[in-house]
Amino acid sequence: MAETAFDDLTRTRSAWLYRLRNSDLMVIFENGETVHAERAILKLMKLWERDPLMAKFKTDARKNRLTSWFDLATDYEKLLSFAHRQSSSGAQAHNKTLEQLVAEREVRLSTGSQERGQPLTPLELSKAEDSLQRVDLSSYTRRQSVCAFVDDNRAEVVFTELFVSIADLRETLMPRTDMTVNPWLFQRLTQTLDKRVMAQISRRDDRSLMRDSFSINLNVNTLLSEEFVAFDEDFAPTNQDVILEMRLEDIFSDPESFTFARDFAIARGYKLLVDGLTLQSFPFADPERLGVNFLKLNWTHDLAGWVGTSIGQELKQMIRERKKGRTILARCDSEAAITVGRQLGISLFQGRYVDSALRKNSP
């Protein structure tokens, strides 16, 4: 989320963002972009204003303990000294110049991309979008139910998520390309997928969608598109719930557009869900302020270690207080995930273990 705050700045191509080994962010920008950098800092301070630690910081973008500013024309040596003090990699790192450290990082990124495939480029994105207009997505569409465990540990379906398997689609369309390395090109690709999925649902090829509640993943921009208006006219929610899943970084990248899209969707009878939350981002997804119905938190083994601790109690209290938005624990691959989730006050679950439990219960 901190990186997303700088998107307006880095999209101009006159600024560059680096994530350092200690998770600090380093942003290099031209003098003419200083105002945009200050706005990004103020956005971060606003985002974390409820964090007790923020009480120690001032609200001035340039005079606070959250950031350190350097003018490379005059403060280059100070920046080197600062980097050396912050480094925790031992004496070897202290002997390297800033240029060497940045170059090593670029090599690591390049090596990682080669292992996953070449980065997605605008030209390949254009080809992929053309292919998506012709490919039959039904063979790549997957279902995964969100369930509540009731009575004798029996899984009861609340709604079913419909989504396109990006991994399978990649193997068919671009087997040597890493679709996700460039987040903005990948988001553009998912917007194209959004429209194809809506068209597929509108055809009503799957009659179960007429009687069961389901969810689909959409971008905020998709909700503002003509294609969504057409989808709404063809397939507006009736007796069943239709849930629209969106990611928090997409919401925060343009809050005004999200607010407009959210109000329109709710007025038309849809429910909203914030997807892909982690232990770090979950506290910032306040369903009351966002105006959503569900929050989807991804399972991690760290949760098991939190049970019975003060941090776990704080999380449990947060889940209990968020009455407007029910929390779903996703990616549950074992019974332990269900047990831990229940101990934290979570009642809705999704994942491979849930799928297997449904199969066992089916006649």
C-alpha positions as CSV (number, residue, x, y, z in Angstrom):
1,M,0.0,0.0,0.0
2,A,2.9,2.3,0.7
3,E,4.2,1.7,-2.8
4,T,0.8,2.4,-4.3
5,A,0.8,5.9,-2.7
6,F,3.7,6.8,-5.1
7,D,1.9,5.5,-8.3
8,D,0.9,9.0,-9.5
9,L,4.6,10.0,-9.2
10,T,6.2,6.9,-10.8
11,R,3.8,6.7,-13.7
12,T,5.2,9.9,-15.0
13,R,8.5,8.1,-15.9
14,S,10.5,10.8,-14.1
15,A,10.5,9.0,-10.8
16,W,11.8,5.5,-9.7
17,L,10.9,3.5,-6.7
18,Y,13.0,0.8,-5.0
19,R,12.2,-1.5,-2.1
20,L,15.3,-1.9,0.0
21,R,16.3,-5.0,1.9
22,N,15.0,-3.7,5.2
23,S,11.6,-2.9,3.5
24,D,12.3,0.8,3.4
25,L,11.2,2.5,0.2
26,M,13.6,4.7,-1.8
27,V,12.1,7.1,-4.3
28,I,14.3,9.1,-6.7
29,F,12.5,11.9,-8.6
30,E,13.3,15.1,-10.5
31,N,13.0,18.4,-8.7
32,G,9.9,19.3,-10.7
33,E,8.0,16.4,-9.1
34,T,8.6,17.5,-5.5
35,V,5.0,18.5,-4.9
36,H,3.8,15.1,-6.1
37,A,6.3,13.4,-3.7
38,E,5.0,15.5,-0.8
39,R,1.4,14.6,-1.7
40,A,2.4,10.9,-1.6
41,I,3.9,11.3,1.9
42,L,0.8,13.1,3.1
43,K,-1.3,10.3,1.7
44,L,0.7,7.7,3.6
45,M,0.4,9.7,6.8
46,K,-3.4,9.9,6.3
47,L,-3.6,6.2,5.6
48,W,-1.9,5.4,8.9
49,E,-3.4,8.1,11.0
50,R,-5.0,5.7,13.4
51,D,-1.8,3.9,14.1
52,P,-0.6,4.9,17.6
53,L,2.9,5.1,16.3
54,M,1.9,8.0,14.0
55,A,1.4,10.2,17.1
56,K,5.2,10.6,17.1
57,F,5.3,12.0,13.6
58,K,4.5,15.5,12.5
59,T,2.0,16.1,9.7
60,D,4.4,18.1,7.6
61,A,5.5,16.1,4.5
62,R,9.1,17.3,4.7
63,K,9.5,17.6,8.5
64,N,8.6,14.2,10.0
65,R,10.4,11.1,11.2
66,L,8.7,9.0,8.6
67,T,10.9,10.2,5.7
68,S,14.4,11.4,5.0
69,W,15.0,13.8,2.1
70,F,18.2,14.2,0.1
71,D,19.1,16.5,-2.8
72,L,21.5,14.4,-4.9
73,A,23.1,17.6,-6.3
74,T,24.3,18.6,-2.8
75,D,23.6,15.8,-0.4
76,Y,25.0,12.7,-2.2
77,E,27.7,12.0,0.4
78,K,25.1,12.4,3.2
79,L,22.9,9.9,1.3
80,L,25.8,7.4,1.2
81,S,26.4,7.8,4.9
82,F,22.7,7.3,5.6
83,A,22.6,4.2,3.5
84,H,25.7,2.7,5.3
85,R,24.1,3.4,8.7
86,Q,20.8,1.8,7.7
87,S,22.4,-1.3,6.1
88,S,22.2,-4.4,8.1
89,S,24.0,-6.7,5.7
90,G,27.5,-6.5,7.3
91,A,30.8,-5.0,6.5
92,Q,30.7,-6.2,2.9
93,A,27.7,-4.0,2.1
94,H,29.4,-1.0,3.7
95,N,32.2,-1.2,1.2
96,K,29.9,-1.0,-1.8
97,T,28.7,2.2,-3.5
98,L,25.1,3.1,-3.9
99,E,25.4,2.5,-7.6
100,Q,26.7,-1.1,-7.0
101,L,23.8,-1.8,-4.5
102,V,21.2,-0.6,-7.0
103,A,22.9,-2.5,-9.9
104,E,22.8,-5.7,-7.8
105,R,19.2,-5.3,-7.1
106,E,18.4,-4.9,-10.8
107,V,20.4,-8.1,-11.6
108,R,18.4,-10.0,-9.0
109,L,15.1,-8.7,-10.4
110,S,16.2,-9.6,-13.9
111,T,17.3,-13.1,-12.9
112,G,14.0,-13.7,-11.1
113,S,12.0,-12.6,-14.1
114,Q,13.9,-14.9,-16.4
115,E,13.0,-17.8,-14.1
116,R,9.3,-16.9,-14.3
117,G,9.5,-15.8,-17.9
118,Q,10.1,-12.5,-19.7
119,P,8.3,-9.5,-18.4
120,L,5.0,-8.6,-20.0
121,T,5.5,-5.7,-22.5
122,P,2.9,-3.4,-24.0
123,L,3.2,-5.1,-27.4
124,E,2.6,-8.6,-25.8
125,L,-0.3,-7.1,-23.8
126,S,-1.9,-6.0,-27.0
127,K,-1.5,-9.4,-28.5
128,A,-2.9,-11.0,-25.4
129,E,-5.9,-8.7,-25.4
130,D,-6.6,-9.7,-29.1
131,S,-6.4,-13.4,-28.2
132,L,-8.7,-12.9,-25.3
133,Q,-11.4,-11.7,-27.6
134,R,-11.4,-15.1,-29.4
135,V,-10.5,-17.6,-26.7
136,D,-13.2,-19.6,-25.0
137,L,-12.7,-18.7,-21.3
138,S,-15.1,-21.5,-20.0
139,S,-12.2,-24.0,-20.0
140,Y,-10.1,-21.6,-17.8
141,T,-13.0,-20.6,-15.4
142,R,-12.7,-22.1,-11.9
143,R,-15.1,-22.2,-9.0
144,Q,-14.4,-22.1,-5.3
145,S,-17.0,-21.9,-2.6
146,V,-17.1,-19.7,0.5
147,C,-18.6,-21.8,3.3
148,A,-19.6,-21.7,6.9
149,F,-19.1,-24.8,9.1
150,V,-22.2,-25.6,11.0
151,D,-23.6,-28.3,13.3
152,D,-21.3,-31.4,13.1
153,N,-18.6,-29.6,11.2
154,R,-20.6,-29.7,8.0
155,A,-19.7,-27.1,5.3
156,E,-22.6,-25.0,4.1
157,V,-22.1,-22.9,0.9
158,V,-22.7,-19.2,1.4
159,F,-21.6,-18.2,-2.2
160,T,-19.3,-19.4,-4.9
161,E,-16.5,-17.4,-6.5
162,L,-16.0,-17.6,-10.2
163,F,-12.6,-16.7,-11.5
164,V,-10.2,-17.2,-14.4
165,S,-7.1,-19.3,-13.7
166,I,-4.3,-16.9,-14.7
167,A,-1.7,-19.7,-14.5
168,D,-3.6,-21.9,-17.0
169,L,-4.3,-19.0,-19.2
170,R,-0.6,-18.0,-19.2
171,E,0.4,-21.5,-20.3
172,T,-1.9,-21.2,-23.3
173,L,-1.4,-17.6,-24.4
174,M,2.0,-16.6,-23.2
175,P,4.0,-19.6,-21.7
176,R,7.3,-17.7,-21.7
177,T,5.9,-14.5,-20.2
178,D,5.6,-13.4,-16.6
179,M,2.2,-11.6,-16.6
180,T,2.5,-10.2,-13.1
181,V,5.9,-8.6,-13.0
182,N,4.5,-5.2,-14.3
183,P,1.5,-4.5,-12.0
184,W,-0.1,-1.9,-14.3
185,L,0.1,-3.9,-17.5
186,F,-1.3,-6.9,-15.5
187,Q,-4.1,-4.7,-14.2
188,R,-4.9,-3.7,-17.8
189,L,-5.0,-7.4,-18.7
190,T,-7.4,-8.2,-15.8
191,Q,-9.7,-5.4,-17.0
192,T,-10.0,-7.2,-20.3
193,L,-10.6,-10.4,-18.5
194,D,-13.3,-8.7,-16.4
195,K,-15.3,-7.8,-19.5
196,R,-15.0,-11.3,-21.0
197,V,-16.2,-12.9,-17.8
198,M,-19.2,-10.5,-17.6
199,A,-20.0,-11.4,-21.2
200,Q,-19.8,-15.1,-20.4
201,I,-22.1,-14.8,-17.4
202,S,-24.6,-12.6,-19.3
203,R,-25.0,-15.4,-21.9
204,R,-26.4,-17.6,-19.0
205,D,-24.6,-20.7,-20.2
206,D,-24.5,-21.7,-16.5
207,R,-28.1,-22.0,-15.2
208,S,-26.9,-22.3,-11.6
209,L,-25.9,-18.7,-11.6
210,M,-29.6,-17.9,-11.9
211,R,-30.4,-19.5,-8.5
212,D,-27.2,-19.4,-6.5
213,S,-25.2,-16.6,-5.0
214,F,-21.8,-16.0,-6.6
215,S,-18.9,-13.6,-6.7
216,I,-16.6,-12.3,-9.5
217,N,-13.4,-10.3,-9.4
218,L,-13.6,-6.8,-11.0
219,N,-11.4,-3.7,-11.1
220,V,-12.8,-0.4,-10.1
221,N,-12.4,0.9,-13.6
222,T,-14.5,-2.0,-14.9
223,L,-17.4,-0.9,-12.6
224,L,-17.3,2.5,-14.3
225,S,-17.3,1.0,-17.8
226,E,-20.1,0.7,-20.4
227,E,-19.6,-3.1,-20.3
228,F,-20.6,-3.2,-16.7
229,V,-23.7,-1.1,-17.3
230,A,-24.7,-3.6,-20.0
231,F,-23.9,-6.5,-17.7
232,D,-26.1,-5.0,-15.0
233,E,-29.0,-4.6,-17.4
234,D,-28.7,-8.2,-18.5
235,F,-27.9,-9.7,-15.1
236,A,-28.9,-7.5,-12.2
237,P,-29.1,-9.2,-8.8
238,T,-32.5,-10.7,-8.1
239,N,-33.1,-13.3,-5.4
240,Q,-29.5,-14.4,-5.2
241,D,-26.6,-12.3,-4.0
242,V,-24.0,-11.1,-6.6
243,I,-20.8,-10.1,-4.8
244,L,-18.1,-8.0,-6.5
245,E,-14.6,-8.7,-5.3
246,M,-12.0,-5.9,-5.5
247,R,-8.4,-5.5,-4.2
248,L,-7.5,-2.9,-1.6
249,E,-4.6,-1.5,-3.7
250,D,-7.0,-0.9,-6.6
251,I,-9.4,0.9,-4.2
252,F,-6.7,3.1,-2.7
253,S,-5.2,4.0,-6.0
254,D,-8.3,6.1,-6.8
255,P,-10.6,6.5,-3.8
256,E,-12.9,8.9,-5.6
257,S,-13.6,6.6,-8.5
258,F,-14.1,3.7,-6.0
259,T,-16.6,5.7,-4.0
260,F,-18.7,6.5,-7.1
261,A,-18.5,2.9,-8.3
262,R,-19.4,1.5,-4.9
263,D,-22.5,3.7,-4.5
264,F,-23.7,2.7,-8.0
265,A,-23.2,-1.0,-7.3
266,I,-24.9,-0.9,-4.0
267,A,-27.8,1.0,-5.4
268,R,-28.2,-1.7,-8.0
269,G,-28.3,-4.4,-5.4
270,Y,-24.7,-5.8,-5.5
271,K,-22.6,-6.6,-2.4
272,L,-18.9,-5.7,-2.2
273,L,-15.9,-7.6,-1.0
274,V,-12.3,-6.5,-0.5
275,D,-10.0,-9.4,-1.7
276,G,-6.4,-10.4,-1.1
277,L,-5.9,-8.9,2.4
278,T,-2.8,-9.8,4.4
279,L,-2.0,-9.5,8.1
280,Q,-0.3,-6.2,7.2
281,S,-3.2,-4.7,5.2
282,F,-6.2,-6.2,7.0
283,P,-6.2,-3.4,9.8
284,F,-6.5,-0.7,7.1
285,A,-9.6,-2.3,5.4
286,D,-12.3,-0.9,7.6
287,P,-15.6,-2.1,6.2
288,E,-17.5,0.7,7.8
289,R,-15.4,3.4,6.1
290,L,-15.1,1.5,2.8
291,G,-18.8,0.6,2.8
292,V,-18.2,-3.0,1.9
293,N,-19.9,-6.3,3.0
294,F,-17.0,-8.8,3.2
295,L,-13.3,-8.8,3.8
296,K,-11.1,-11.7,2.6
297,L,-8.0,-12.4,4.6
298,N,-5.5,-14.8,3.2
299,W,-4.4,-17.7,5.5
300,T,-0.9,-17.8,6.7
301,H,0.8,-20.0,9.3
302,D,1.7,-16.8,11.2
303,L,-2.0,-16.7,12.3
304,A,-1.5,-19.9,14.3
305,G,1.3,-18.4,16.3
306,W,-0.9,-15.4,17.1
307,V,-3.6,-17.5,18.9
308,G,-3.5,-16.7,22.6
309,T,-1.2,-13.8,22.3
310,S,-2.0,-10.1,22.8
311,I,-1.7,-9.5,19.0
312,G,-4.1,-12.4,18.4
313,Q,-6.6,-10.9,20.9
314,E,-6.4,-7.5,19.1
315,L,-7.1,-9.2,15.8
316,K,-10.0,-11.1,17.3
317,Q,-11.4,-8.0,18.8
318,M,-11.1,-6.2,15.4
319,I,-12.9,-9.0,13.6
320,R,-15.7,-9.0,16.3
321,E,-16.1,-5.2,16.0
322,R,-16.4,-5.2,12.3
323,K,-20.0,-6.2,12.2
324,K,-20.7,-4.5,8.9
325,G,-18.1,-6.6,7.0
326,R,-17.9,-10.3,7.6
327,T,-14.3,-11.7,7.5
328,I,-13.6,-14.6,5.2
329,L,-10.4,-16.7,5.7
330,A,-9.2,-17.7,2.3
331,R,-6.5,-20.2,1.0
332,C,-7.4,-22.7,3.7
333,D,-5.5,-25.8,2.8
334,S,-5.8,-27.7,6.1
335,E,-8.2,-28.3,9.0
336,A,-5.7,-26.3,11.2
337,A,-6.6,-23.2,9.2
338,I,-10.3,-23.6,10.0
339,T,-9.5,-24.3,13.7
340,V,-7.3,-21.2,14.0
341,G,-9.9,-19.1,12.1
342,R,-12.7,-20.1,14.4
343,Q,-10.5,-19.3,17.5
344,L,-10.0,-15.8,16.0
345,G,-13.8,-15.3,15.5
346,I,-14.0,-16.0,11.8
347,S,-17.0,-17.9,10.5
348,L,-16.5,-18.0,6.7
349,F,-13.8,-20.0,5.0
350,Q,-12.5,-20.7,1.4
351,G,-9.8,-23.0,0.1
352,R,-8.8,-26.5,-1.0
353,Y,-9.7,-28.0,2.4
354,V,-13.2,-26.4,2.2
355,D,-13.6,-27.9,-1.3
356,S,-12.7,-31.3,0.0
357,A,-15.1,-31.0,2.9
358,L,-17.9,-30.1,0.4
359,R,-17.1,-33.2,-1.7
360,K,-17.3,-35.4,1.4
361,N,-20.7,-34.0,2.3
362,S,-22.1,-34.3,-1.1
363,P,-24.3,-37.3,-1.7
